[in-house]
Amino acid sequence: MRQLYEAFQPVIPVFILLFILVIAMTLIIQRKSGYRLDTMRKRMDFLLYLGLMMTIIGILLLTLLPSSNPEKVTQFVPFYSIIDTFEYATDYAIINSIGMNILLFVPLGMFLYIFTKSEFLTTVLACLFSIFIEFLQYILPIGRISNVDDVILNTVGGIIGMILGLVFSKLGIVYYFFGTGKGNNKD
Protein backbone atom coordinates (compact mmCIF):
# COMPACT_ATOMS: atom_id res chain seq x y z
CA MET A 1 0.00 0.00 0.00
CA ARG A 2 2.92 2.29 0.73
CA GLN A 3 4.29 1.77 -2.78
CA LEU A 4 0.90 2.65 -4.22
CA TYR A 5 0.81 5.88 -2.20
CA GLU A 6 4.38 6.77 -3.24
CA ALA A 7 3.54 6.21 -6.90
CA PHE A 8 0.39 8.37 -6.80
CA GLN A 9 1.46 10.96 -4.18
CA PRO A 10 2.70 13.65 -6.61
CA VAL A 11 -0.63 13.87 -8.45
CA ILE A 12 -3.10 13.47 -5.56
CA PRO A 13 -3.66 17.23 -4.96
CA VAL A 14 -4.13 17.94 -8.67
CA PHE A 15 -6.43 14.92 -9.03
CA ILE A 16 -8.62 16.10 -6.14
CA LEU A 17 -8.92 19.59 -7.64
CA LEU A 18 -9.76 18.15 -11.06
CA PHE A 19 -12.30 15.79 -9.46
CA ILE A 20 -14.12 18.71 -7.86
CA LEU A 21 -13.92 20.71 -11.09
CA VAL A 22 -15.26 17.83 -13.22
CA ILE A 23 -18.18 17.22 -10.84
CA ALA A 24 -19.05 20.92 -10.73
CA MET A 25 -18.83 21.34 -14.51
CA THR A 26 -20.87 18.19 -15.15
CA LEU A 27 -23.59 19.21 -12.73
CA ILE A 28 -23.74 22.73 -14.19
CA ILE A 29 -23.99 21.40 -17.74
CA GLN A 30 -26.69 18.94 -16.70
CA ARG A 31 -28.68 21.62 -14.92
CA LYS A 32 -28.44 24.07 -17.83
CA SER A 33 -29.50 21.39 -20.32
CA GLY A 34 -32.47 20.38 -18.18
CA TYR A 35 -31.14 16.87 -17.52
CA ARG A 36 -32.05 15.74 -14.01
CA LEU A 37 -30.63 12.97 -11.90
CA ASP A 38 -34.10 12.05 -10.71
CA THR A 39 -33.94 8.27 -11.07
CA MET A 40 -31.56 5.71 -9.62
CA ARG A 41 -30.56 4.60 -13.12
CA LYS A 42 -29.59 8.18 -14.10
CA ARG A 43 -27.59 8.54 -10.89
CA MET A 44 -25.83 5.25 -11.55
CA ASP A 45 -25.00 6.26 -15.13
CA PHE A 46 -23.72 9.62 -13.86
CA LEU A 47 -21.41 7.91 -11.35
CA LEU A 48 -20.15 5.47 -13.98
CA TYR A 49 -19.39 8.30 -16.44
CA LEU A 50 -17.72 10.21 -13.65
CA GLY A 51 -15.64 7.13 -12.81
CA LEU A 52 -14.56 6.75 -16.43
CA MET A 53 -13.66 10.44 -16.77
CA MET A 54 -11.67 10.45 -13.54
CA THR A 55 -9.90 7.21 -14.53
CA ILE A 56 -8.78 8.78 -17.80
CA ILE A 57 -7.69 11.98 -16.03
CA GLY A 58 -5.81 9.98 -13.39
CA ILE A 59 -4.00 7.89 -16.00
CA LEU A 60 -3.00 11.00 -17.95
CA LEU A 61 -1.76 12.74 -14.80
CA LEU A 62 0.37 9.79 -13.75
CA THR A 63 1.81 8.94 -17.14
CA LEU A 64 2.52 12.47 -18.33
CA LEU A 65 4.11 13.69 -15.10
CA PRO A 66 7.59 14.99 -16.02
CA SER A 67 10.55 12.95 -14.82
CA SER A 68 14.22 13.76 -14.40
CA ASN A 69 15.38 11.67 -17.36
CA PRO A 70 17.37 14.16 -19.48
CA GLU A 71 17.14 12.31 -22.81
CA LYS A 72 14.48 10.63 -24.89
CA VAL A 73 14.55 6.91 -24.31
CA THR A 74 12.55 4.46 -26.37
CA GLN A 75 12.28 0.70 -26.18
CA PHE A 76 10.53 -1.07 -29.06
CA VAL A 77 11.54 -4.69 -28.43
CA PRO A 78 8.53 -6.53 -26.94
CA PHE A 79 9.05 -8.10 -23.49
CA TYR A 80 12.66 -6.89 -23.26
CA SER A 81 12.17 -4.59 -20.26
CA ILE A 82 9.75 -7.03 -18.59
CA ILE A 83 12.32 -9.84 -18.71
CA ASP A 84 15.10 -7.43 -17.73
CA THR A 85 13.06 -6.24 -14.74
CA PHE A 86 12.41 -9.79 -13.51
CA GLU A 87 16.06 -10.76 -13.92
CA TYR A 88 17.80 -7.77 -12.35
CA ALA A 89 15.37 -5.64 -10.38
CA THR A 90 14.40 -5.68 -6.73
CA ASP A 91 10.92 -6.73 -5.62
CA TYR A 92 10.05 -3.07 -5.16
CA ALA A 93 11.10 -2.25 -8.74
CA ILE A 94 9.14 -5.22 -10.11
CA ILE A 95 5.97 -4.08 -8.32
CA ASN A 96 6.56 -0.45 -9.26
CA SER A 97 7.30 -1.10 -12.92
CA ILE A 98 5.21 -4.10 -13.88
CA GLY A 99 2.48 -4.11 -11.24
CA MET A 100 1.70 -0.42 -11.51
CA ASN A 101 1.47 -0.54 -15.31
CA ILE A 102 -1.09 -3.32 -15.02
CA LEU A 103 -2.98 -1.81 -12.08
CA LEU A 104 -3.22 1.59 -13.74
CA PHE A 105 -5.48 0.28 -16.52
CA VAL A 106 -7.73 -2.05 -14.48
CA PRO A 107 -10.34 0.64 -13.72
CA LEU A 108 -10.28 1.80 -17.35
CA GLY A 109 -10.98 -1.73 -18.60
CA MET A 110 -13.79 -2.16 -16.09
CA PHE A 111 -15.54 1.11 -16.94
CA LEU A 112 -15.07 0.63 -20.69
CA TYR A 113 -16.60 -2.84 -20.53
CA ILE A 114 -19.57 -1.68 -18.45
CA PHE A 115 -20.28 0.96 -21.12
CA THR A 116 -19.52 -1.00 -24.29
CA LYS A 117 -20.43 -4.56 -23.24
CA SER A 118 -17.86 -5.68 -25.81
CA GLU A 119 -14.71 -7.60 -24.88
CA PHE A 120 -13.06 -6.83 -28.23
CA LEU A 121 -13.84 -3.11 -28.19
CA THR A 122 -12.72 -2.76 -24.56
CA THR A 123 -9.40 -4.45 -25.33
CA VAL A 124 -8.83 -2.36 -28.46
CA LEU A 125 -9.69 0.92 -26.71
CA ALA A 126 -7.40 0.12 -23.75
CA CYS A 127 -4.56 -0.74 -26.15
CA LEU A 128 -5.11 2.38 -28.28
CA PHE A 129 -5.23 4.61 -25.20
CA SER A 130 -1.94 3.10 -24.02
CA ILE A 131 -0.37 3.65 -27.45
CA PHE A 132 -1.61 7.26 -27.34
CA ILE A 133 0.06 7.77 -23.95
CA GLU A 134 3.35 6.26 -25.14
CA PHE A 135 3.19 8.49 -28.23
CA LEU A 136 2.68 11.57 -26.02
CA GLN A 137 5.57 10.48 -23.80
CA TYR A 138 7.74 10.26 -26.91
CA ILE A 139 6.85 13.61 -28.49
CA LEU A 140 6.55 15.74 -25.33
CA PRO A 141 9.75 16.95 -23.62
CA ILE A 142 8.84 15.44 -20.23
CA GLY A 143 11.71 12.99 -19.78
CA ARG A 144 9.55 9.87 -19.96
CA ILE A 145 10.50 6.52 -21.49
CA SER A 146 8.39 5.29 -24.41
CA ASN A 147 8.21 1.54 -24.05
CA VAL A 148 6.29 -1.09 -25.99
CA ASP A 149 6.17 -3.21 -22.82
CA ASP A 150 4.10 -0.50 -21.16
CA VAL A 151 1.52 -0.94 -23.91
CA ILE A 152 1.51 -4.71 -23.31
CA LEU A 153 1.19 -4.35 -19.53
CA ASN A 154 -1.44 -1.61 -19.78
CA THR A 155 -3.48 -3.75 -22.16
CA VAL A 156 -3.23 -6.69 -19.73
CA GLY A 157 -4.55 -4.35 -17.01
CA GLY A 158 -7.39 -3.32 -19.31
CA ILE A 159 -8.25 -6.98 -19.91
CA ILE A 160 -8.23 -7.70 -16.16
CA GLY A 161 -10.52 -4.71 -15.66
CA MET A 162 -12.74 -5.95 -18.49
CA ILE A 163 -13.04 -9.32 -16.72
CA LEU A 164 -14.02 -7.52 -13.51
CA GLY A 165 -16.57 -5.46 -15.46
CA LEU A 166 -17.92 -8.64 -17.04
CA VAL A 167 -18.28 -10.31 -13.63
CA PHE A 168 -19.88 -7.19 -12.14
CA SER A 169 -22.32 -6.95 -15.05
CA LYS A 170 -23.22 -10.66 -15.05
CA LEU A 171 -23.78 -10.73 -11.30
CA GLY A 172 -25.55 -7.38 -11.29
CA ILE A 173 -23.13 -6.04 -8.68
CA VAL A 174 -23.18 -2.55 -10.19
CA TYR A 175 -26.97 -2.45 -9.95
CA TYR A 176 -27.10 -3.84 -6.42
CA PHE A 177 -24.48 -1.32 -5.32
CA PHE A 178 -26.67 1.53 -6.50
CA GLY A 179 -29.87 0.02 -5.11
CA THR A 180 -31.64 -0.80 -8.35
CA GLY A 181 -31.29 -4.62 -8.16
CA LYS A 182 -30.46 -6.95 -11.04
CA GLY A 183 -33.04 -6.68 -13.76
CA ASN A 184 -35.03 -4.07 -11.88
CA ASN A 185 -35.59 -1.08 -14.14
CA LYS A 186 -36.38 1.78 -11.83
CA ASP A 187 -36.29 4.40 -14.57
C-alpha positions as CSV (number, residue, x, y, z in Angstrom):
1,M,0.0,0.0,0.0
2,R,2.9,2.3,0.7
3,Q,4.3,1.8,-2.8
4,L,0.9,2.7,-4.2
5,Y,0.8,5.9,-2.2
6,E,4.4,6.8,-3.2
7,A,3.5,6.2,-6.9
8,F,0.4,8.4,-6.8
9,Q,1.5,11.0,-4.2
10,P,2.7,13.6,-6.6
11,V,-0.6,13.9,-8.4
12,I,-3.1,13.5,-5.6
13,P,-3.7,17.2,-5.0
14,V,-4.1,17.9,-8.7
15,F,-6.4,14.9,-9.0
16,I,-8.6,16.1,-6.1
17,L,-8.9,19.6,-7.6
18,L,-9.8,18.2,-11.1
19,F,-12.3,15.8,-9.5
20,I,-14.1,18.7,-7.9
21,L,-13.9,20.7,-11.1
22,V,-15.3,17.8,-13.2
23,I,-18.2,17.2,-10.8
24,A,-19.1,20.9,-10.7
25,M,-18.8,21.3,-14.5
26,T,-20.9,18.2,-15.1
27,L,-23.6,19.2,-12.7
28,I,-23.7,22.7,-14.2
29,I,-24.0,21.4,-17.7
30,Q,-26.7,18.9,-16.7
31,R,-28.7,21.6,-14.9
32,K,-28.4,24.1,-17.8
33,S,-29.5,21.4,-20.3
34,G,-32.5,20.4,-18.2
35,Y,-31.1,16.9,-17.5
36,R,-32.1,15.7,-14.0
37,L,-30.6,13.0,-11.9
38,D,-34.1,12.1,-10.7
39,T,-33.9,8.3,-11.1
40,M,-31.6,5.7,-9.6
41,R,-30.6,4.6,-13.1
42,K,-29.6,8.2,-14.1
43,R,-27.6,8.5,-10.9
44,M,-25.8,5.2,-11.5
45,D,-25.0,6.3,-15.1
46,F,-23.7,9.6,-13.9
47,L,-21.4,7.9,-11.4
48,L,-20.1,5.5,-14.0
49,Y,-19.4,8.3,-16.4
50,L,-17.7,10.2,-13.6
51,G,-15.6,7.1,-12.8
52,L,-14.6,6.7,-16.4
53,M,-13.7,10.4,-16.8
54,M,-11.7,10.5,-13.5
55,T,-9.9,7.2,-14.5
56,I,-8.8,8.8,-17.8
57,I,-7.7,12.0,-16.0
58,G,-5.8,10.0,-13.4
59,I,-4.0,7.9,-16.0
60,L,-3.0,11.0,-17.9
61,L,-1.8,12.7,-14.8
62,L,0.4,9.8,-13.7
63,T,1.8,8.9,-17.1
64,L,2.5,12.5,-18.3
65,L,4.1,13.7,-15.1
66,P,7.6,15.0,-16.0
67,S,10.6,12.9,-14.8
68,S,14.2,13.8,-14.4
69,N,15.4,11.7,-17.4
70,P,17.4,14.2,-19.5
71,E,17.1,12.3,-22.8
72,K,14.5,10.6,-24.9
73,V,14.5,6.9,-24.3
74,T,12.6,4.5,-26.4
75,Q,12.3,0.7,-26.2
76,F,10.5,-1.1,-29.1
77,V,11.5,-4.7,-28.4
78,P,8.5,-6.5,-26.9
79,F,9.1,-8.1,-23.5
80,Y,12.7,-6.9,-23.3
81,S,12.2,-4.6,-20.3
82,I,9.7,-7.0,-18.6
83,I,12.3,-9.8,-18.7
84,D,15.1,-7.4,-17.7
85,T,13.1,-6.2,-14.7
86,F,12.4,-9.8,-13.5
87,E,16.1,-10.8,-13.9
88,Y,17.8,-7.8,-12.4
89,A,15.4,-5.6,-10.4
90,T,14.4,-5.7,-6.7
91,D,10.9,-6.7,-5.6
92,Y,10.1,-3.1,-5.2
93,A,11.1,-2.2,-8.7
94,I,9.1,-5.2,-10.1
95,I,6.0,-4.1,-8.3
96,N,6.6,-0.4,-9.3
97,S,7.3,-1.1,-12.9
98,I,5.2,-4.1,-13.9
99,G,2.5,-4.1,-11.2
100,M,1.7,-0.4,-11.5
101,N,1.5,-0.5,-15.3
102,I,-1.1,-3.3,-15.0
103,L,-3.0,-1.8,-12.1
104,L,-3.2,1.6,-13.7
105,F,-5.5,0.3,-16.5
106,V,-7.7,-2.1,-14.5
107,P,-10.3,0.6,-13.7
108,L,-10.3,1.8,-17.4
109,G,-11.0,-1.7,-18.6
110,M,-13.8,-2.2,-16.1
111,F,-15.5,1.1,-16.9
112,L,-15.1,0.6,-20.7
113,Y,-16.6,-2.8,-20.5
114,I,-19.6,-1.7,-18.5
115,F,-20.3,1.0,-21.1
116,T,-19.5,-1.0,-24.3
117,K,-20.4,-4.6,-23.2
118,S,-17.9,-5.7,-25.8
119,E,-14.7,-7.6,-24.9
120,F,-13.1,-6.8,-28.2
121,L,-13.8,-3.1,-28.2
122,T,-12.7,-2.8,-24.6
123,T,-9.4,-4.5,-25.3
124,V,-8.8,-2.4,-28.5
125,L,-9.7,0.9,-26.7
126,A,-7.4,0.1,-23.7
127,C,-4.6,-0.7,-26.1
128,L,-5.1,2.4,-28.3
129,F,-5.2,4.6,-25.2
130,S,-1.9,3.1,-24.0
131,I,-0.4,3.6,-27.4
132,F,-1.6,7.3,-27.3
133,I,0.1,7.8,-23.9
134,E,3.4,6.3,-25.1
135,F,3.2,8.5,-28.2
136,L,2.7,11.6,-26.0
137,Q,5.6,10.5,-23.8
138,Y,7.7,10.3,-26.9
139,I,6.8,13.6,-28.5
140,L,6.6,15.7,-25.3
141,P,9.8,16.9,-23.6
142,I,8.8,15.4,-20.2
143,G,11.7,13.0,-19.8
144,R,9.5,9.9,-20.0
145,I,10.5,6.5,-21.5
146,S,8.4,5.3,-24.4
147,N,8.2,1.5,-24.0
148,V,6.3,-1.1,-26.0
149,D,6.2,-3.2,-22.8
150,D,4.1,-0.5,-21.2
151,V,1.5,-0.9,-23.9
152,I,1.5,-4.7,-23.3
153,L,1.2,-4.4,-19.5
154,N,-1.4,-1.6,-19.8
155,T,-3.5,-3.8,-22.2
156,V,-3.2,-6.7,-19.7
157,G,-4.5,-4.4,-17.0
158,G,-7.4,-3.3,-19.3
159,I,-8.2,-7.0,-19.9
160,I,-8.2,-7.7,-16.2
161,G,-10.5,-4.7,-15.7
162,M,-12.7,-6.0,-18.5
163,I,-13.0,-9.3,-16.7
164,L,-14.0,-7.5,-13.5
165,G,-16.6,-5.5,-15.5
166,L,-17.9,-8.6,-17.0
167,V,-18.3,-10.3,-13.6
168,F,-19.9,-7.2,-12.1
169,S,-22.3,-7.0,-15.1
170,K,-23.2,-10.7,-15.0
171,L,-23.8,-10.7,-11.3
172,G,-25.6,-7.4,-11.3
173,I,-23.1,-6.0,-8.7
174,V,-23.2,-2.5,-10.2
175,Y,-27.0,-2.5,-10.0
176,Y,-27.1,-3.8,-6.4
177,F,-24.5,-1.3,-5.3
178,F,-26.7,1.5,-6.5
179,G,-29.9,0.0,-5.1
180,T,-31.6,-0.8,-8.4
181,G,-31.3,-4.6,-8.2
182,K,-30.5,-6.9,-11.0
183,G,-33.0,-6.7,-13.8
184,N,-35.0,-4.1,-11.9
185,N,-35.6,-1.1,-14.1
186,K,-36.4,1.8,-11.8
187,D,-36.3,4.4,-14.6
